Amino acid sequence: MLHLEKKLIEELKSTIAGTIILPDDPTYNKARTIWNGMIDKKPALIVQVADTQDVPVAVNFARKNRLELSVLGGGHHIAGNSLAENGLTIDFSNMKKVQVDPEKRRAYVEPGATLADFDKATQAHGLATPTGINSTTGMAGLTLGGGFGWLTRQYGLTVDNLVSADVVSAGGKAIKASEEENPDLFWALRGGGGNFGVVTGFEFNLHNMGPEVFAGLMVFPFHQAKNVLRQYNEFSQSAPRELNVWVVLRHAPPLPFLPDDVHGKMVLVLAIFYNGEADKGEKLVDFLRGFGNPVGEHTGMQPYTQWQQAFDPLLTPGLRNYWKSHNFETVTDELIGSLVKFAGTIPSPHTEIFLGSISGLQNEIPAEATAYPLRHARYIMNVHGRWEDESDDDRLIGWAREVYNATKPYAAGGAYVNFMTEDENNAVASAYGANYERLVALKQKFDPENLFHMNQNIKPKPMAST
């Protein structure tokens, strides 16, 4: 563990309003614990900032003392980049405010806010914007990597609804980024991860929605999986954008609407979301029932905030997680066969394969419009390896990689950086495709020393002299 001079620590304490947590503090282990239980990093100091004024001080301290620097928002990223081993972690857990202007339909969000914080504040005014599916996810990391969820087909990605951002640069300077101010930085922030600065505030566009939606789960026996997936593929290509249906292949959890003899058995689940009236939602769901013979169903009108938390019990913090992901333009019979084959060998009761539909508005946006380049993708698969014991690491990681390799021939290319694990940093260039070289040039402009490298890192490259 790095031991900084006591004098330096005292000077830092005297210049910030927040709190500095050191390894010998009783709150240290709690402060360094993040969602993925596989991550066990030990920062030399954790700076729990109190306000935006603390952030430049922390950034300058890390730069001047040549410390690894990371940013902890929700701490949900699979790779664990929010913690700096033996370095300085800026912790936003005390900055979680979400302010809403209902007339302008804007939300102003601090970087420690979670999806639950955001949804609670926006739904109080019957407003929403596309976010993810687990309410404990941090808004900051989700947004900077792209962000998609139930509303994506209708309203695009989270980054497509970002209006502006307040950023602290590598030089400790406060910068505004929007289409009007520093538009090149704004372009890079929308999908470029944490490579270009520390975002201290987000402004989002909001849409009228809720407070209730038609949503729920429909569960089919696993032996019907191929037939259900084929019909799902055909149906999803022409489904209304107000409807989003995802497929989950996993062992059935002990849900109260499932018969006891189904608990623990492999099933195919349709997760259904319809942003509309109950009678129209019911008609659409009735059509989905015809895909097979469901063994259980729980659908109906419910608060949007409740649906946004529906998967939280399956995604609790602390378990060990390893993911592999692909994008697809279509769900071919070959892909279906591969998914069903490997789903039949899922190695833990917490593990799942999900296939999410992201087709719709985001496909109409040019790939070069934002740093996020995957505008061709209509579906995204996440092989979500999740287990309890460290002794199972090799087996579960190996299985996830095997599924990834087997489904790669059917993939559309690229990668979603929010799903990339720590060992995939060599795939960053391919993840961004044609946008990568522009991102490299902007990295050189905004962070030439690569201070912000605790991420899926875009390395700066000096411009060739002429």
N, C-alpha and C positions, 0 to 999 in steps of 0.2 A: 504494500500500500504506500502510495506517495505521501510524504509528510511535508506539507507546506509550512513555511515559517509562520510561527504564531503571530508575528507582527503583521504579516500579509493578511491573515484571516481577520484579525482585529480591525485592520483598515477597511476591509470589505464589509464587515459587519456595520461599521460606523457610517457607511455611505449608502446603505439600502434600508428600505422600510420593512422588508421581509425578514425571513428567518434563514439562517445557515445551519444545516444539519451535518454533523461530522460522524465518522464511524463509531465513536464512543458514545454518541448520544442515544438515549433509550428509544427514540422514535426512528432511528436510522433504518432498521430492518423493515419496518412497515413502509417507510418512505421509498425504499428501493424495490419493493415488491410490485411487480406488474402482472398483467393478465396471463401471459404464457408462463407456466410453471417451469419450463425448461431453462428460462433465463435466470442466471444467478450472478449478475454483475455487481461490482462494488465500487461506486463512485468515491473519489477522494472527498468530495463535498457536494451536497445537494443544496441549491439555492432556491428556497420556496419564495418566489417573488410575490410582493404584495400588490404591485401595480406596474403599469407600463414603464415607469421611470426606473425601476430596478433592472430592467432587461438590458439596456445599453451598458450599465455598470458591470453586470455579470459577463456579457459578451466581451467587453474590453479586458476584464480580469483574466478570462480564459485565454484570450489572444496574447496578452502581454506575458503571461506565465507559461505559455506553450502547453496548455492543458487540452486534452480531449474534451470536446464540448458536445453535449446532447441536449435535446429538448423533450420534456415529459409533459404531454397533454393528458390524453386518456390512458396512455400506456398499453394500448391494445394491439399494436403492430406485431405481427407474428415473429419478426426477426429480432425484436427486443432492442431496436436502435434508440429507444428513448432513454437508455441508461449508458453513461460513459464510464467504462471500466477504468478505474484509477484516475478519473478526470472530473470535470464539473458538469453536473446536470442541472439545467434550469427547469424547475418544477412549477407548473401552472395550476396546481391543485387548489390554490386559493383564489384563482381568477376564473369564475364559472358563470358570470352574469350573462344573461340574455335579455336585451331590451328590444321591444317591438314597437314600431311605428305603424299602427294599423291603417292610417290614411295613405301613407306612402307604400304600404305593404313591404316593409323592410325590417330585417332583424339585424341587430348589432351584437356580435357574439365574442366573448372573451375566449382565449385559447384553451382554457381548462374545462370548458363546458362539454358535457356528454350529449348524446342524442336525446336522452331523457330530459335533460335541462332544456334543450332546444324545443323539443316537442311540447313540453308543459307550457312554456312561455308563448309559443306561437299558436297553439291550439286554444289558448284562452281567448283568442281573437278569431277563431275559425280559419287559421292560416297554416300553411305548411310549405316545405320545400323538399325535394328528394334528398334522403339521407340513407343510412344503412338499415340493417335488420336486427341489430343487437343494441339495446338502449344504453349499455355501459360503454360503448365505443366513443372515443373522443371526436368531436367535430373537426378539430384542427387536422389531425392526421388523415381522417377520412377525406376531407376536402382537398388537401394538397396532393393526394394520390389520384383523385378523380371522383369517387363516391357514387354508388348506385344503390337502388333499393326498389321498394314497391311503386314509387311514383315516377321512376325513370322513363318508362315507356311513354308517359303522358307529358312530363316536364323536363326530361333530360337528366344529365348528371348533376351532382352537387356543384361541380365547378362551372357548369353551364348557368348556374343561378347565383354565382359569386359576382357581386357588383364592385367591390373594392376590398383592399386589405391594407392594414397598417403593418409595416415591416421594420425591423431593426437589422441593419446591414452588418456585414462582417467588420466594418469599421466603426460600429457602434452608433450609426446615424439612423434617425427615424425617417422613414420614407413612406409616402402614400403610393399605392399601386392601383390603377384602374385603367379603363380604356382611354381616359384623358390624361392621366398623370403616370409617367413611367410605364407606358403600355407594353414595352418589351418585358419588363419584370412581371407585370400582370399576366402576360401570356405564359411565362415560365412557371409561375405559381400554380397555374391551373393544370396540375398533373405532374409537375416537376418535383414533387415531394418537398422535403425540407432543405433542398440544396442551395437556396438563394437568400436565405435570411430567416430570422425568427419572426413569425407572424404574431403580432400582439392584439389584433382585432380583425374580425371578418364582418363584412356587410353582405347580406343575402337578399335576393329577391324572393318574395313570398307569393303563394297562390291561395285562392279561396278553396277550402277543403274541410270536410268534416262538420262537426266534431265526431260523427259516426261514419263508419264505412262498413261494407258487407265483406266479411273475411272469415277465414277459418281453414280447417284441415279436412282432407278426404283421404282415407287410408285404404290401399288395395293390397291384397295378398301378393307375395313376391313372385309367385308363379305366373301372375298376369303382367309382370313388369314390361316385357318386350311389347306386348300388345298395347298397353297403356302409353308407353313412350312413343310408339309409332303414331298413335292418334294425337298425342300431345304435340308432336312435331307439326302435323298437318294443321291442327287447330290453331296453334300459336302464330302461324304465319299470317292469319287473317283476323285474329281476335281484336276486338276494340281496344284502343290504348288505355281506356279506363280500367281494363282488366289486366292483371298480371298474375301468372301462375308459375310457380317454381316446383321442381321435382326434387324430392329428397329420398335417397336410398339409404336405409339404416335399420338397425334393430329397433323394434317398436318400444318406445318408453311406456311406462305404466299410466297412460292417459285414461281418465275416468270414462271416456266414451268408447273405449275399446274393450272387447271381451277379455277376460283374464287369460284365456288360452292364446291370445295374440301377443301378450306382453313378452318382450324378449325375442320374438321371432322377426326374421327379415321381412320388411314391408316396403312398399313404394308409397310415398306420401305426396299428395298435391297440396301445396300451400297456396291458398287462393285469396286474392285481394281485388276488390272491385270498388272503385271510387264513384259510387252512384247510388241510385235508389234500390231499396230492398227487392222490389218485384223484378226489376231487371237483373239484379244479381242472382236471384233465385232461378231465373230462367237459364242463365249461363251455367250455373252450378248443376242444374238438372241435366244439361247437355254433357257436362263432364262426368256425371255419374254413369253415363252410358259407355264410358271407356272400358268398363269391366264390372266387377261385382264388389263394391266396397265392403270392407269388414267393419268400418266405423266412420263416422262423420260428425264434425262439429262446425257448423257454419251459421252465419247470421249477422245481423247488425251489432256492432260493438264500437266503443270509442277507439278512435285511431291510436291514441296513446296506449291503450291496452294491447292492441295488435302489435304495436312497435315493441312491446315487451314480451310477446308471446314465446319467443325463442330463448329468452334469457335463462330459463332453467336448464337448457341444454348447452349453454355457453358460459357457465359460471367460471370465474377466475380460479387459477391455481393448478389446473390439470396441465399435463404436458401436451404440447401441440406442434404438429409439423404439417404443412400444407403444400400441395402442388396444384397448379391451376393451368387451364387452357381456355382460349376463346374459340368459338365456333361460329360459322356463318349459317350452318344448317345441321340438323341432327340426323345423320345418315343411318341406314340400317347397320352399317359396319360399326359406327360409334355406339349405337344402341346395344349391339351384341357384346362389345367390349365392356361397356358400363355394367351390363347385367352380369357378365362373367365375373368381374372383379367385385361387384357388390355382394355376390354370393360367397366371397371369401373375406368380407370385412372382419378385421382381427380384434376389434374391441367393441364393447357395447356403446361407447361414446363416439365412435368414428362414423362418419357419413360421407357420402358423395352427394353434392347438390348440383343441380343444373338450373341456373337462373336465366330468365328471359330479360334482356336489356334492349330489345329491339324497339324502335319507335323514334321519337324526336331526336335522340342523340345520334342516330344514323344519318340524319339529314344535315348535320353540322360537318363542314370540311375537316379532314384530319389535321390540316395545318392551322386551324383556327385557334387551337389551344395546345399546350404541351402534351396533354393526354391524346394519344394518337389512334386509339382503337375504335374508330368510328365505323369500321366494317363489321365489327363483332355484333352478333345478334343474341348469342347465348354465352354464358360464362360458367365453366365447371370449376368447382373447388373440391379437391380430394382432401377432406378435412380429417386428417389423422389426429386422434385425441385419446389419451390414455392416462393411467394413474402412476404406474411404477417405472422408475428409471431403468430397471432391468429389461423392460420391453422396448427400449429406444430403438435398437437396431432392427428388430422385427417390424415395428410399425413404420419407421422411416423407410425401410426397404420396400414394404408393401406400397406405400404412397408413391414412391419413385417408379415402381413397376407399373402402377396404373397410369401414371403420367406418360411413361414411355410407350405404353401400349396404345394410348389414345392420341399420341402426337401426330400420327399420319393424317388424322381427320381435322386437325386444328387449323385455325385461320392465321396463326402467327402472332407475334407480339406477346406481351405479358402485362398483367395488371400489377403495378408495383406494390399496391397495398396487400397483395397476397404472396409476394416473393419472400422466401426465407433467407436467413443469414448467409447460406451457402450459394446464393444465386446472384451475387453481385457482379459476376462475370457476364451475366445476361442482360445487364442494364441497357447496353446499346441496342440489342435486338428488341427490348421491350418498347423503346421509343421509336424505332424504325426511322423513317425519313425525317423525323423531328429531332433526332439525336444531335446532329452537327450544330443546329441552331442552339440547342440547349448547352452544348459545350462552349460555344462562343459567349453565351450569356453568363455561364458560370465563370468564365475568365473575366468578364466585365464586373460582375457583382461579388465574386468570391475567389479571386485569383490564387490565394494561398490555401484554398480548400479547407477553411476553418469548419464549415458545415459539411462534414463528411460522414456523420453518424446517420446514415440513410442508405437508400439504394443509390449509391454515389455516382454522380456525373462529375468526372474529373475535368478540371480546367486545362485548356491547352493554349499556350501563347500563340497569338496571331503571327503568321509568317511575315518576316520583314520584306519590304519591297525596295 
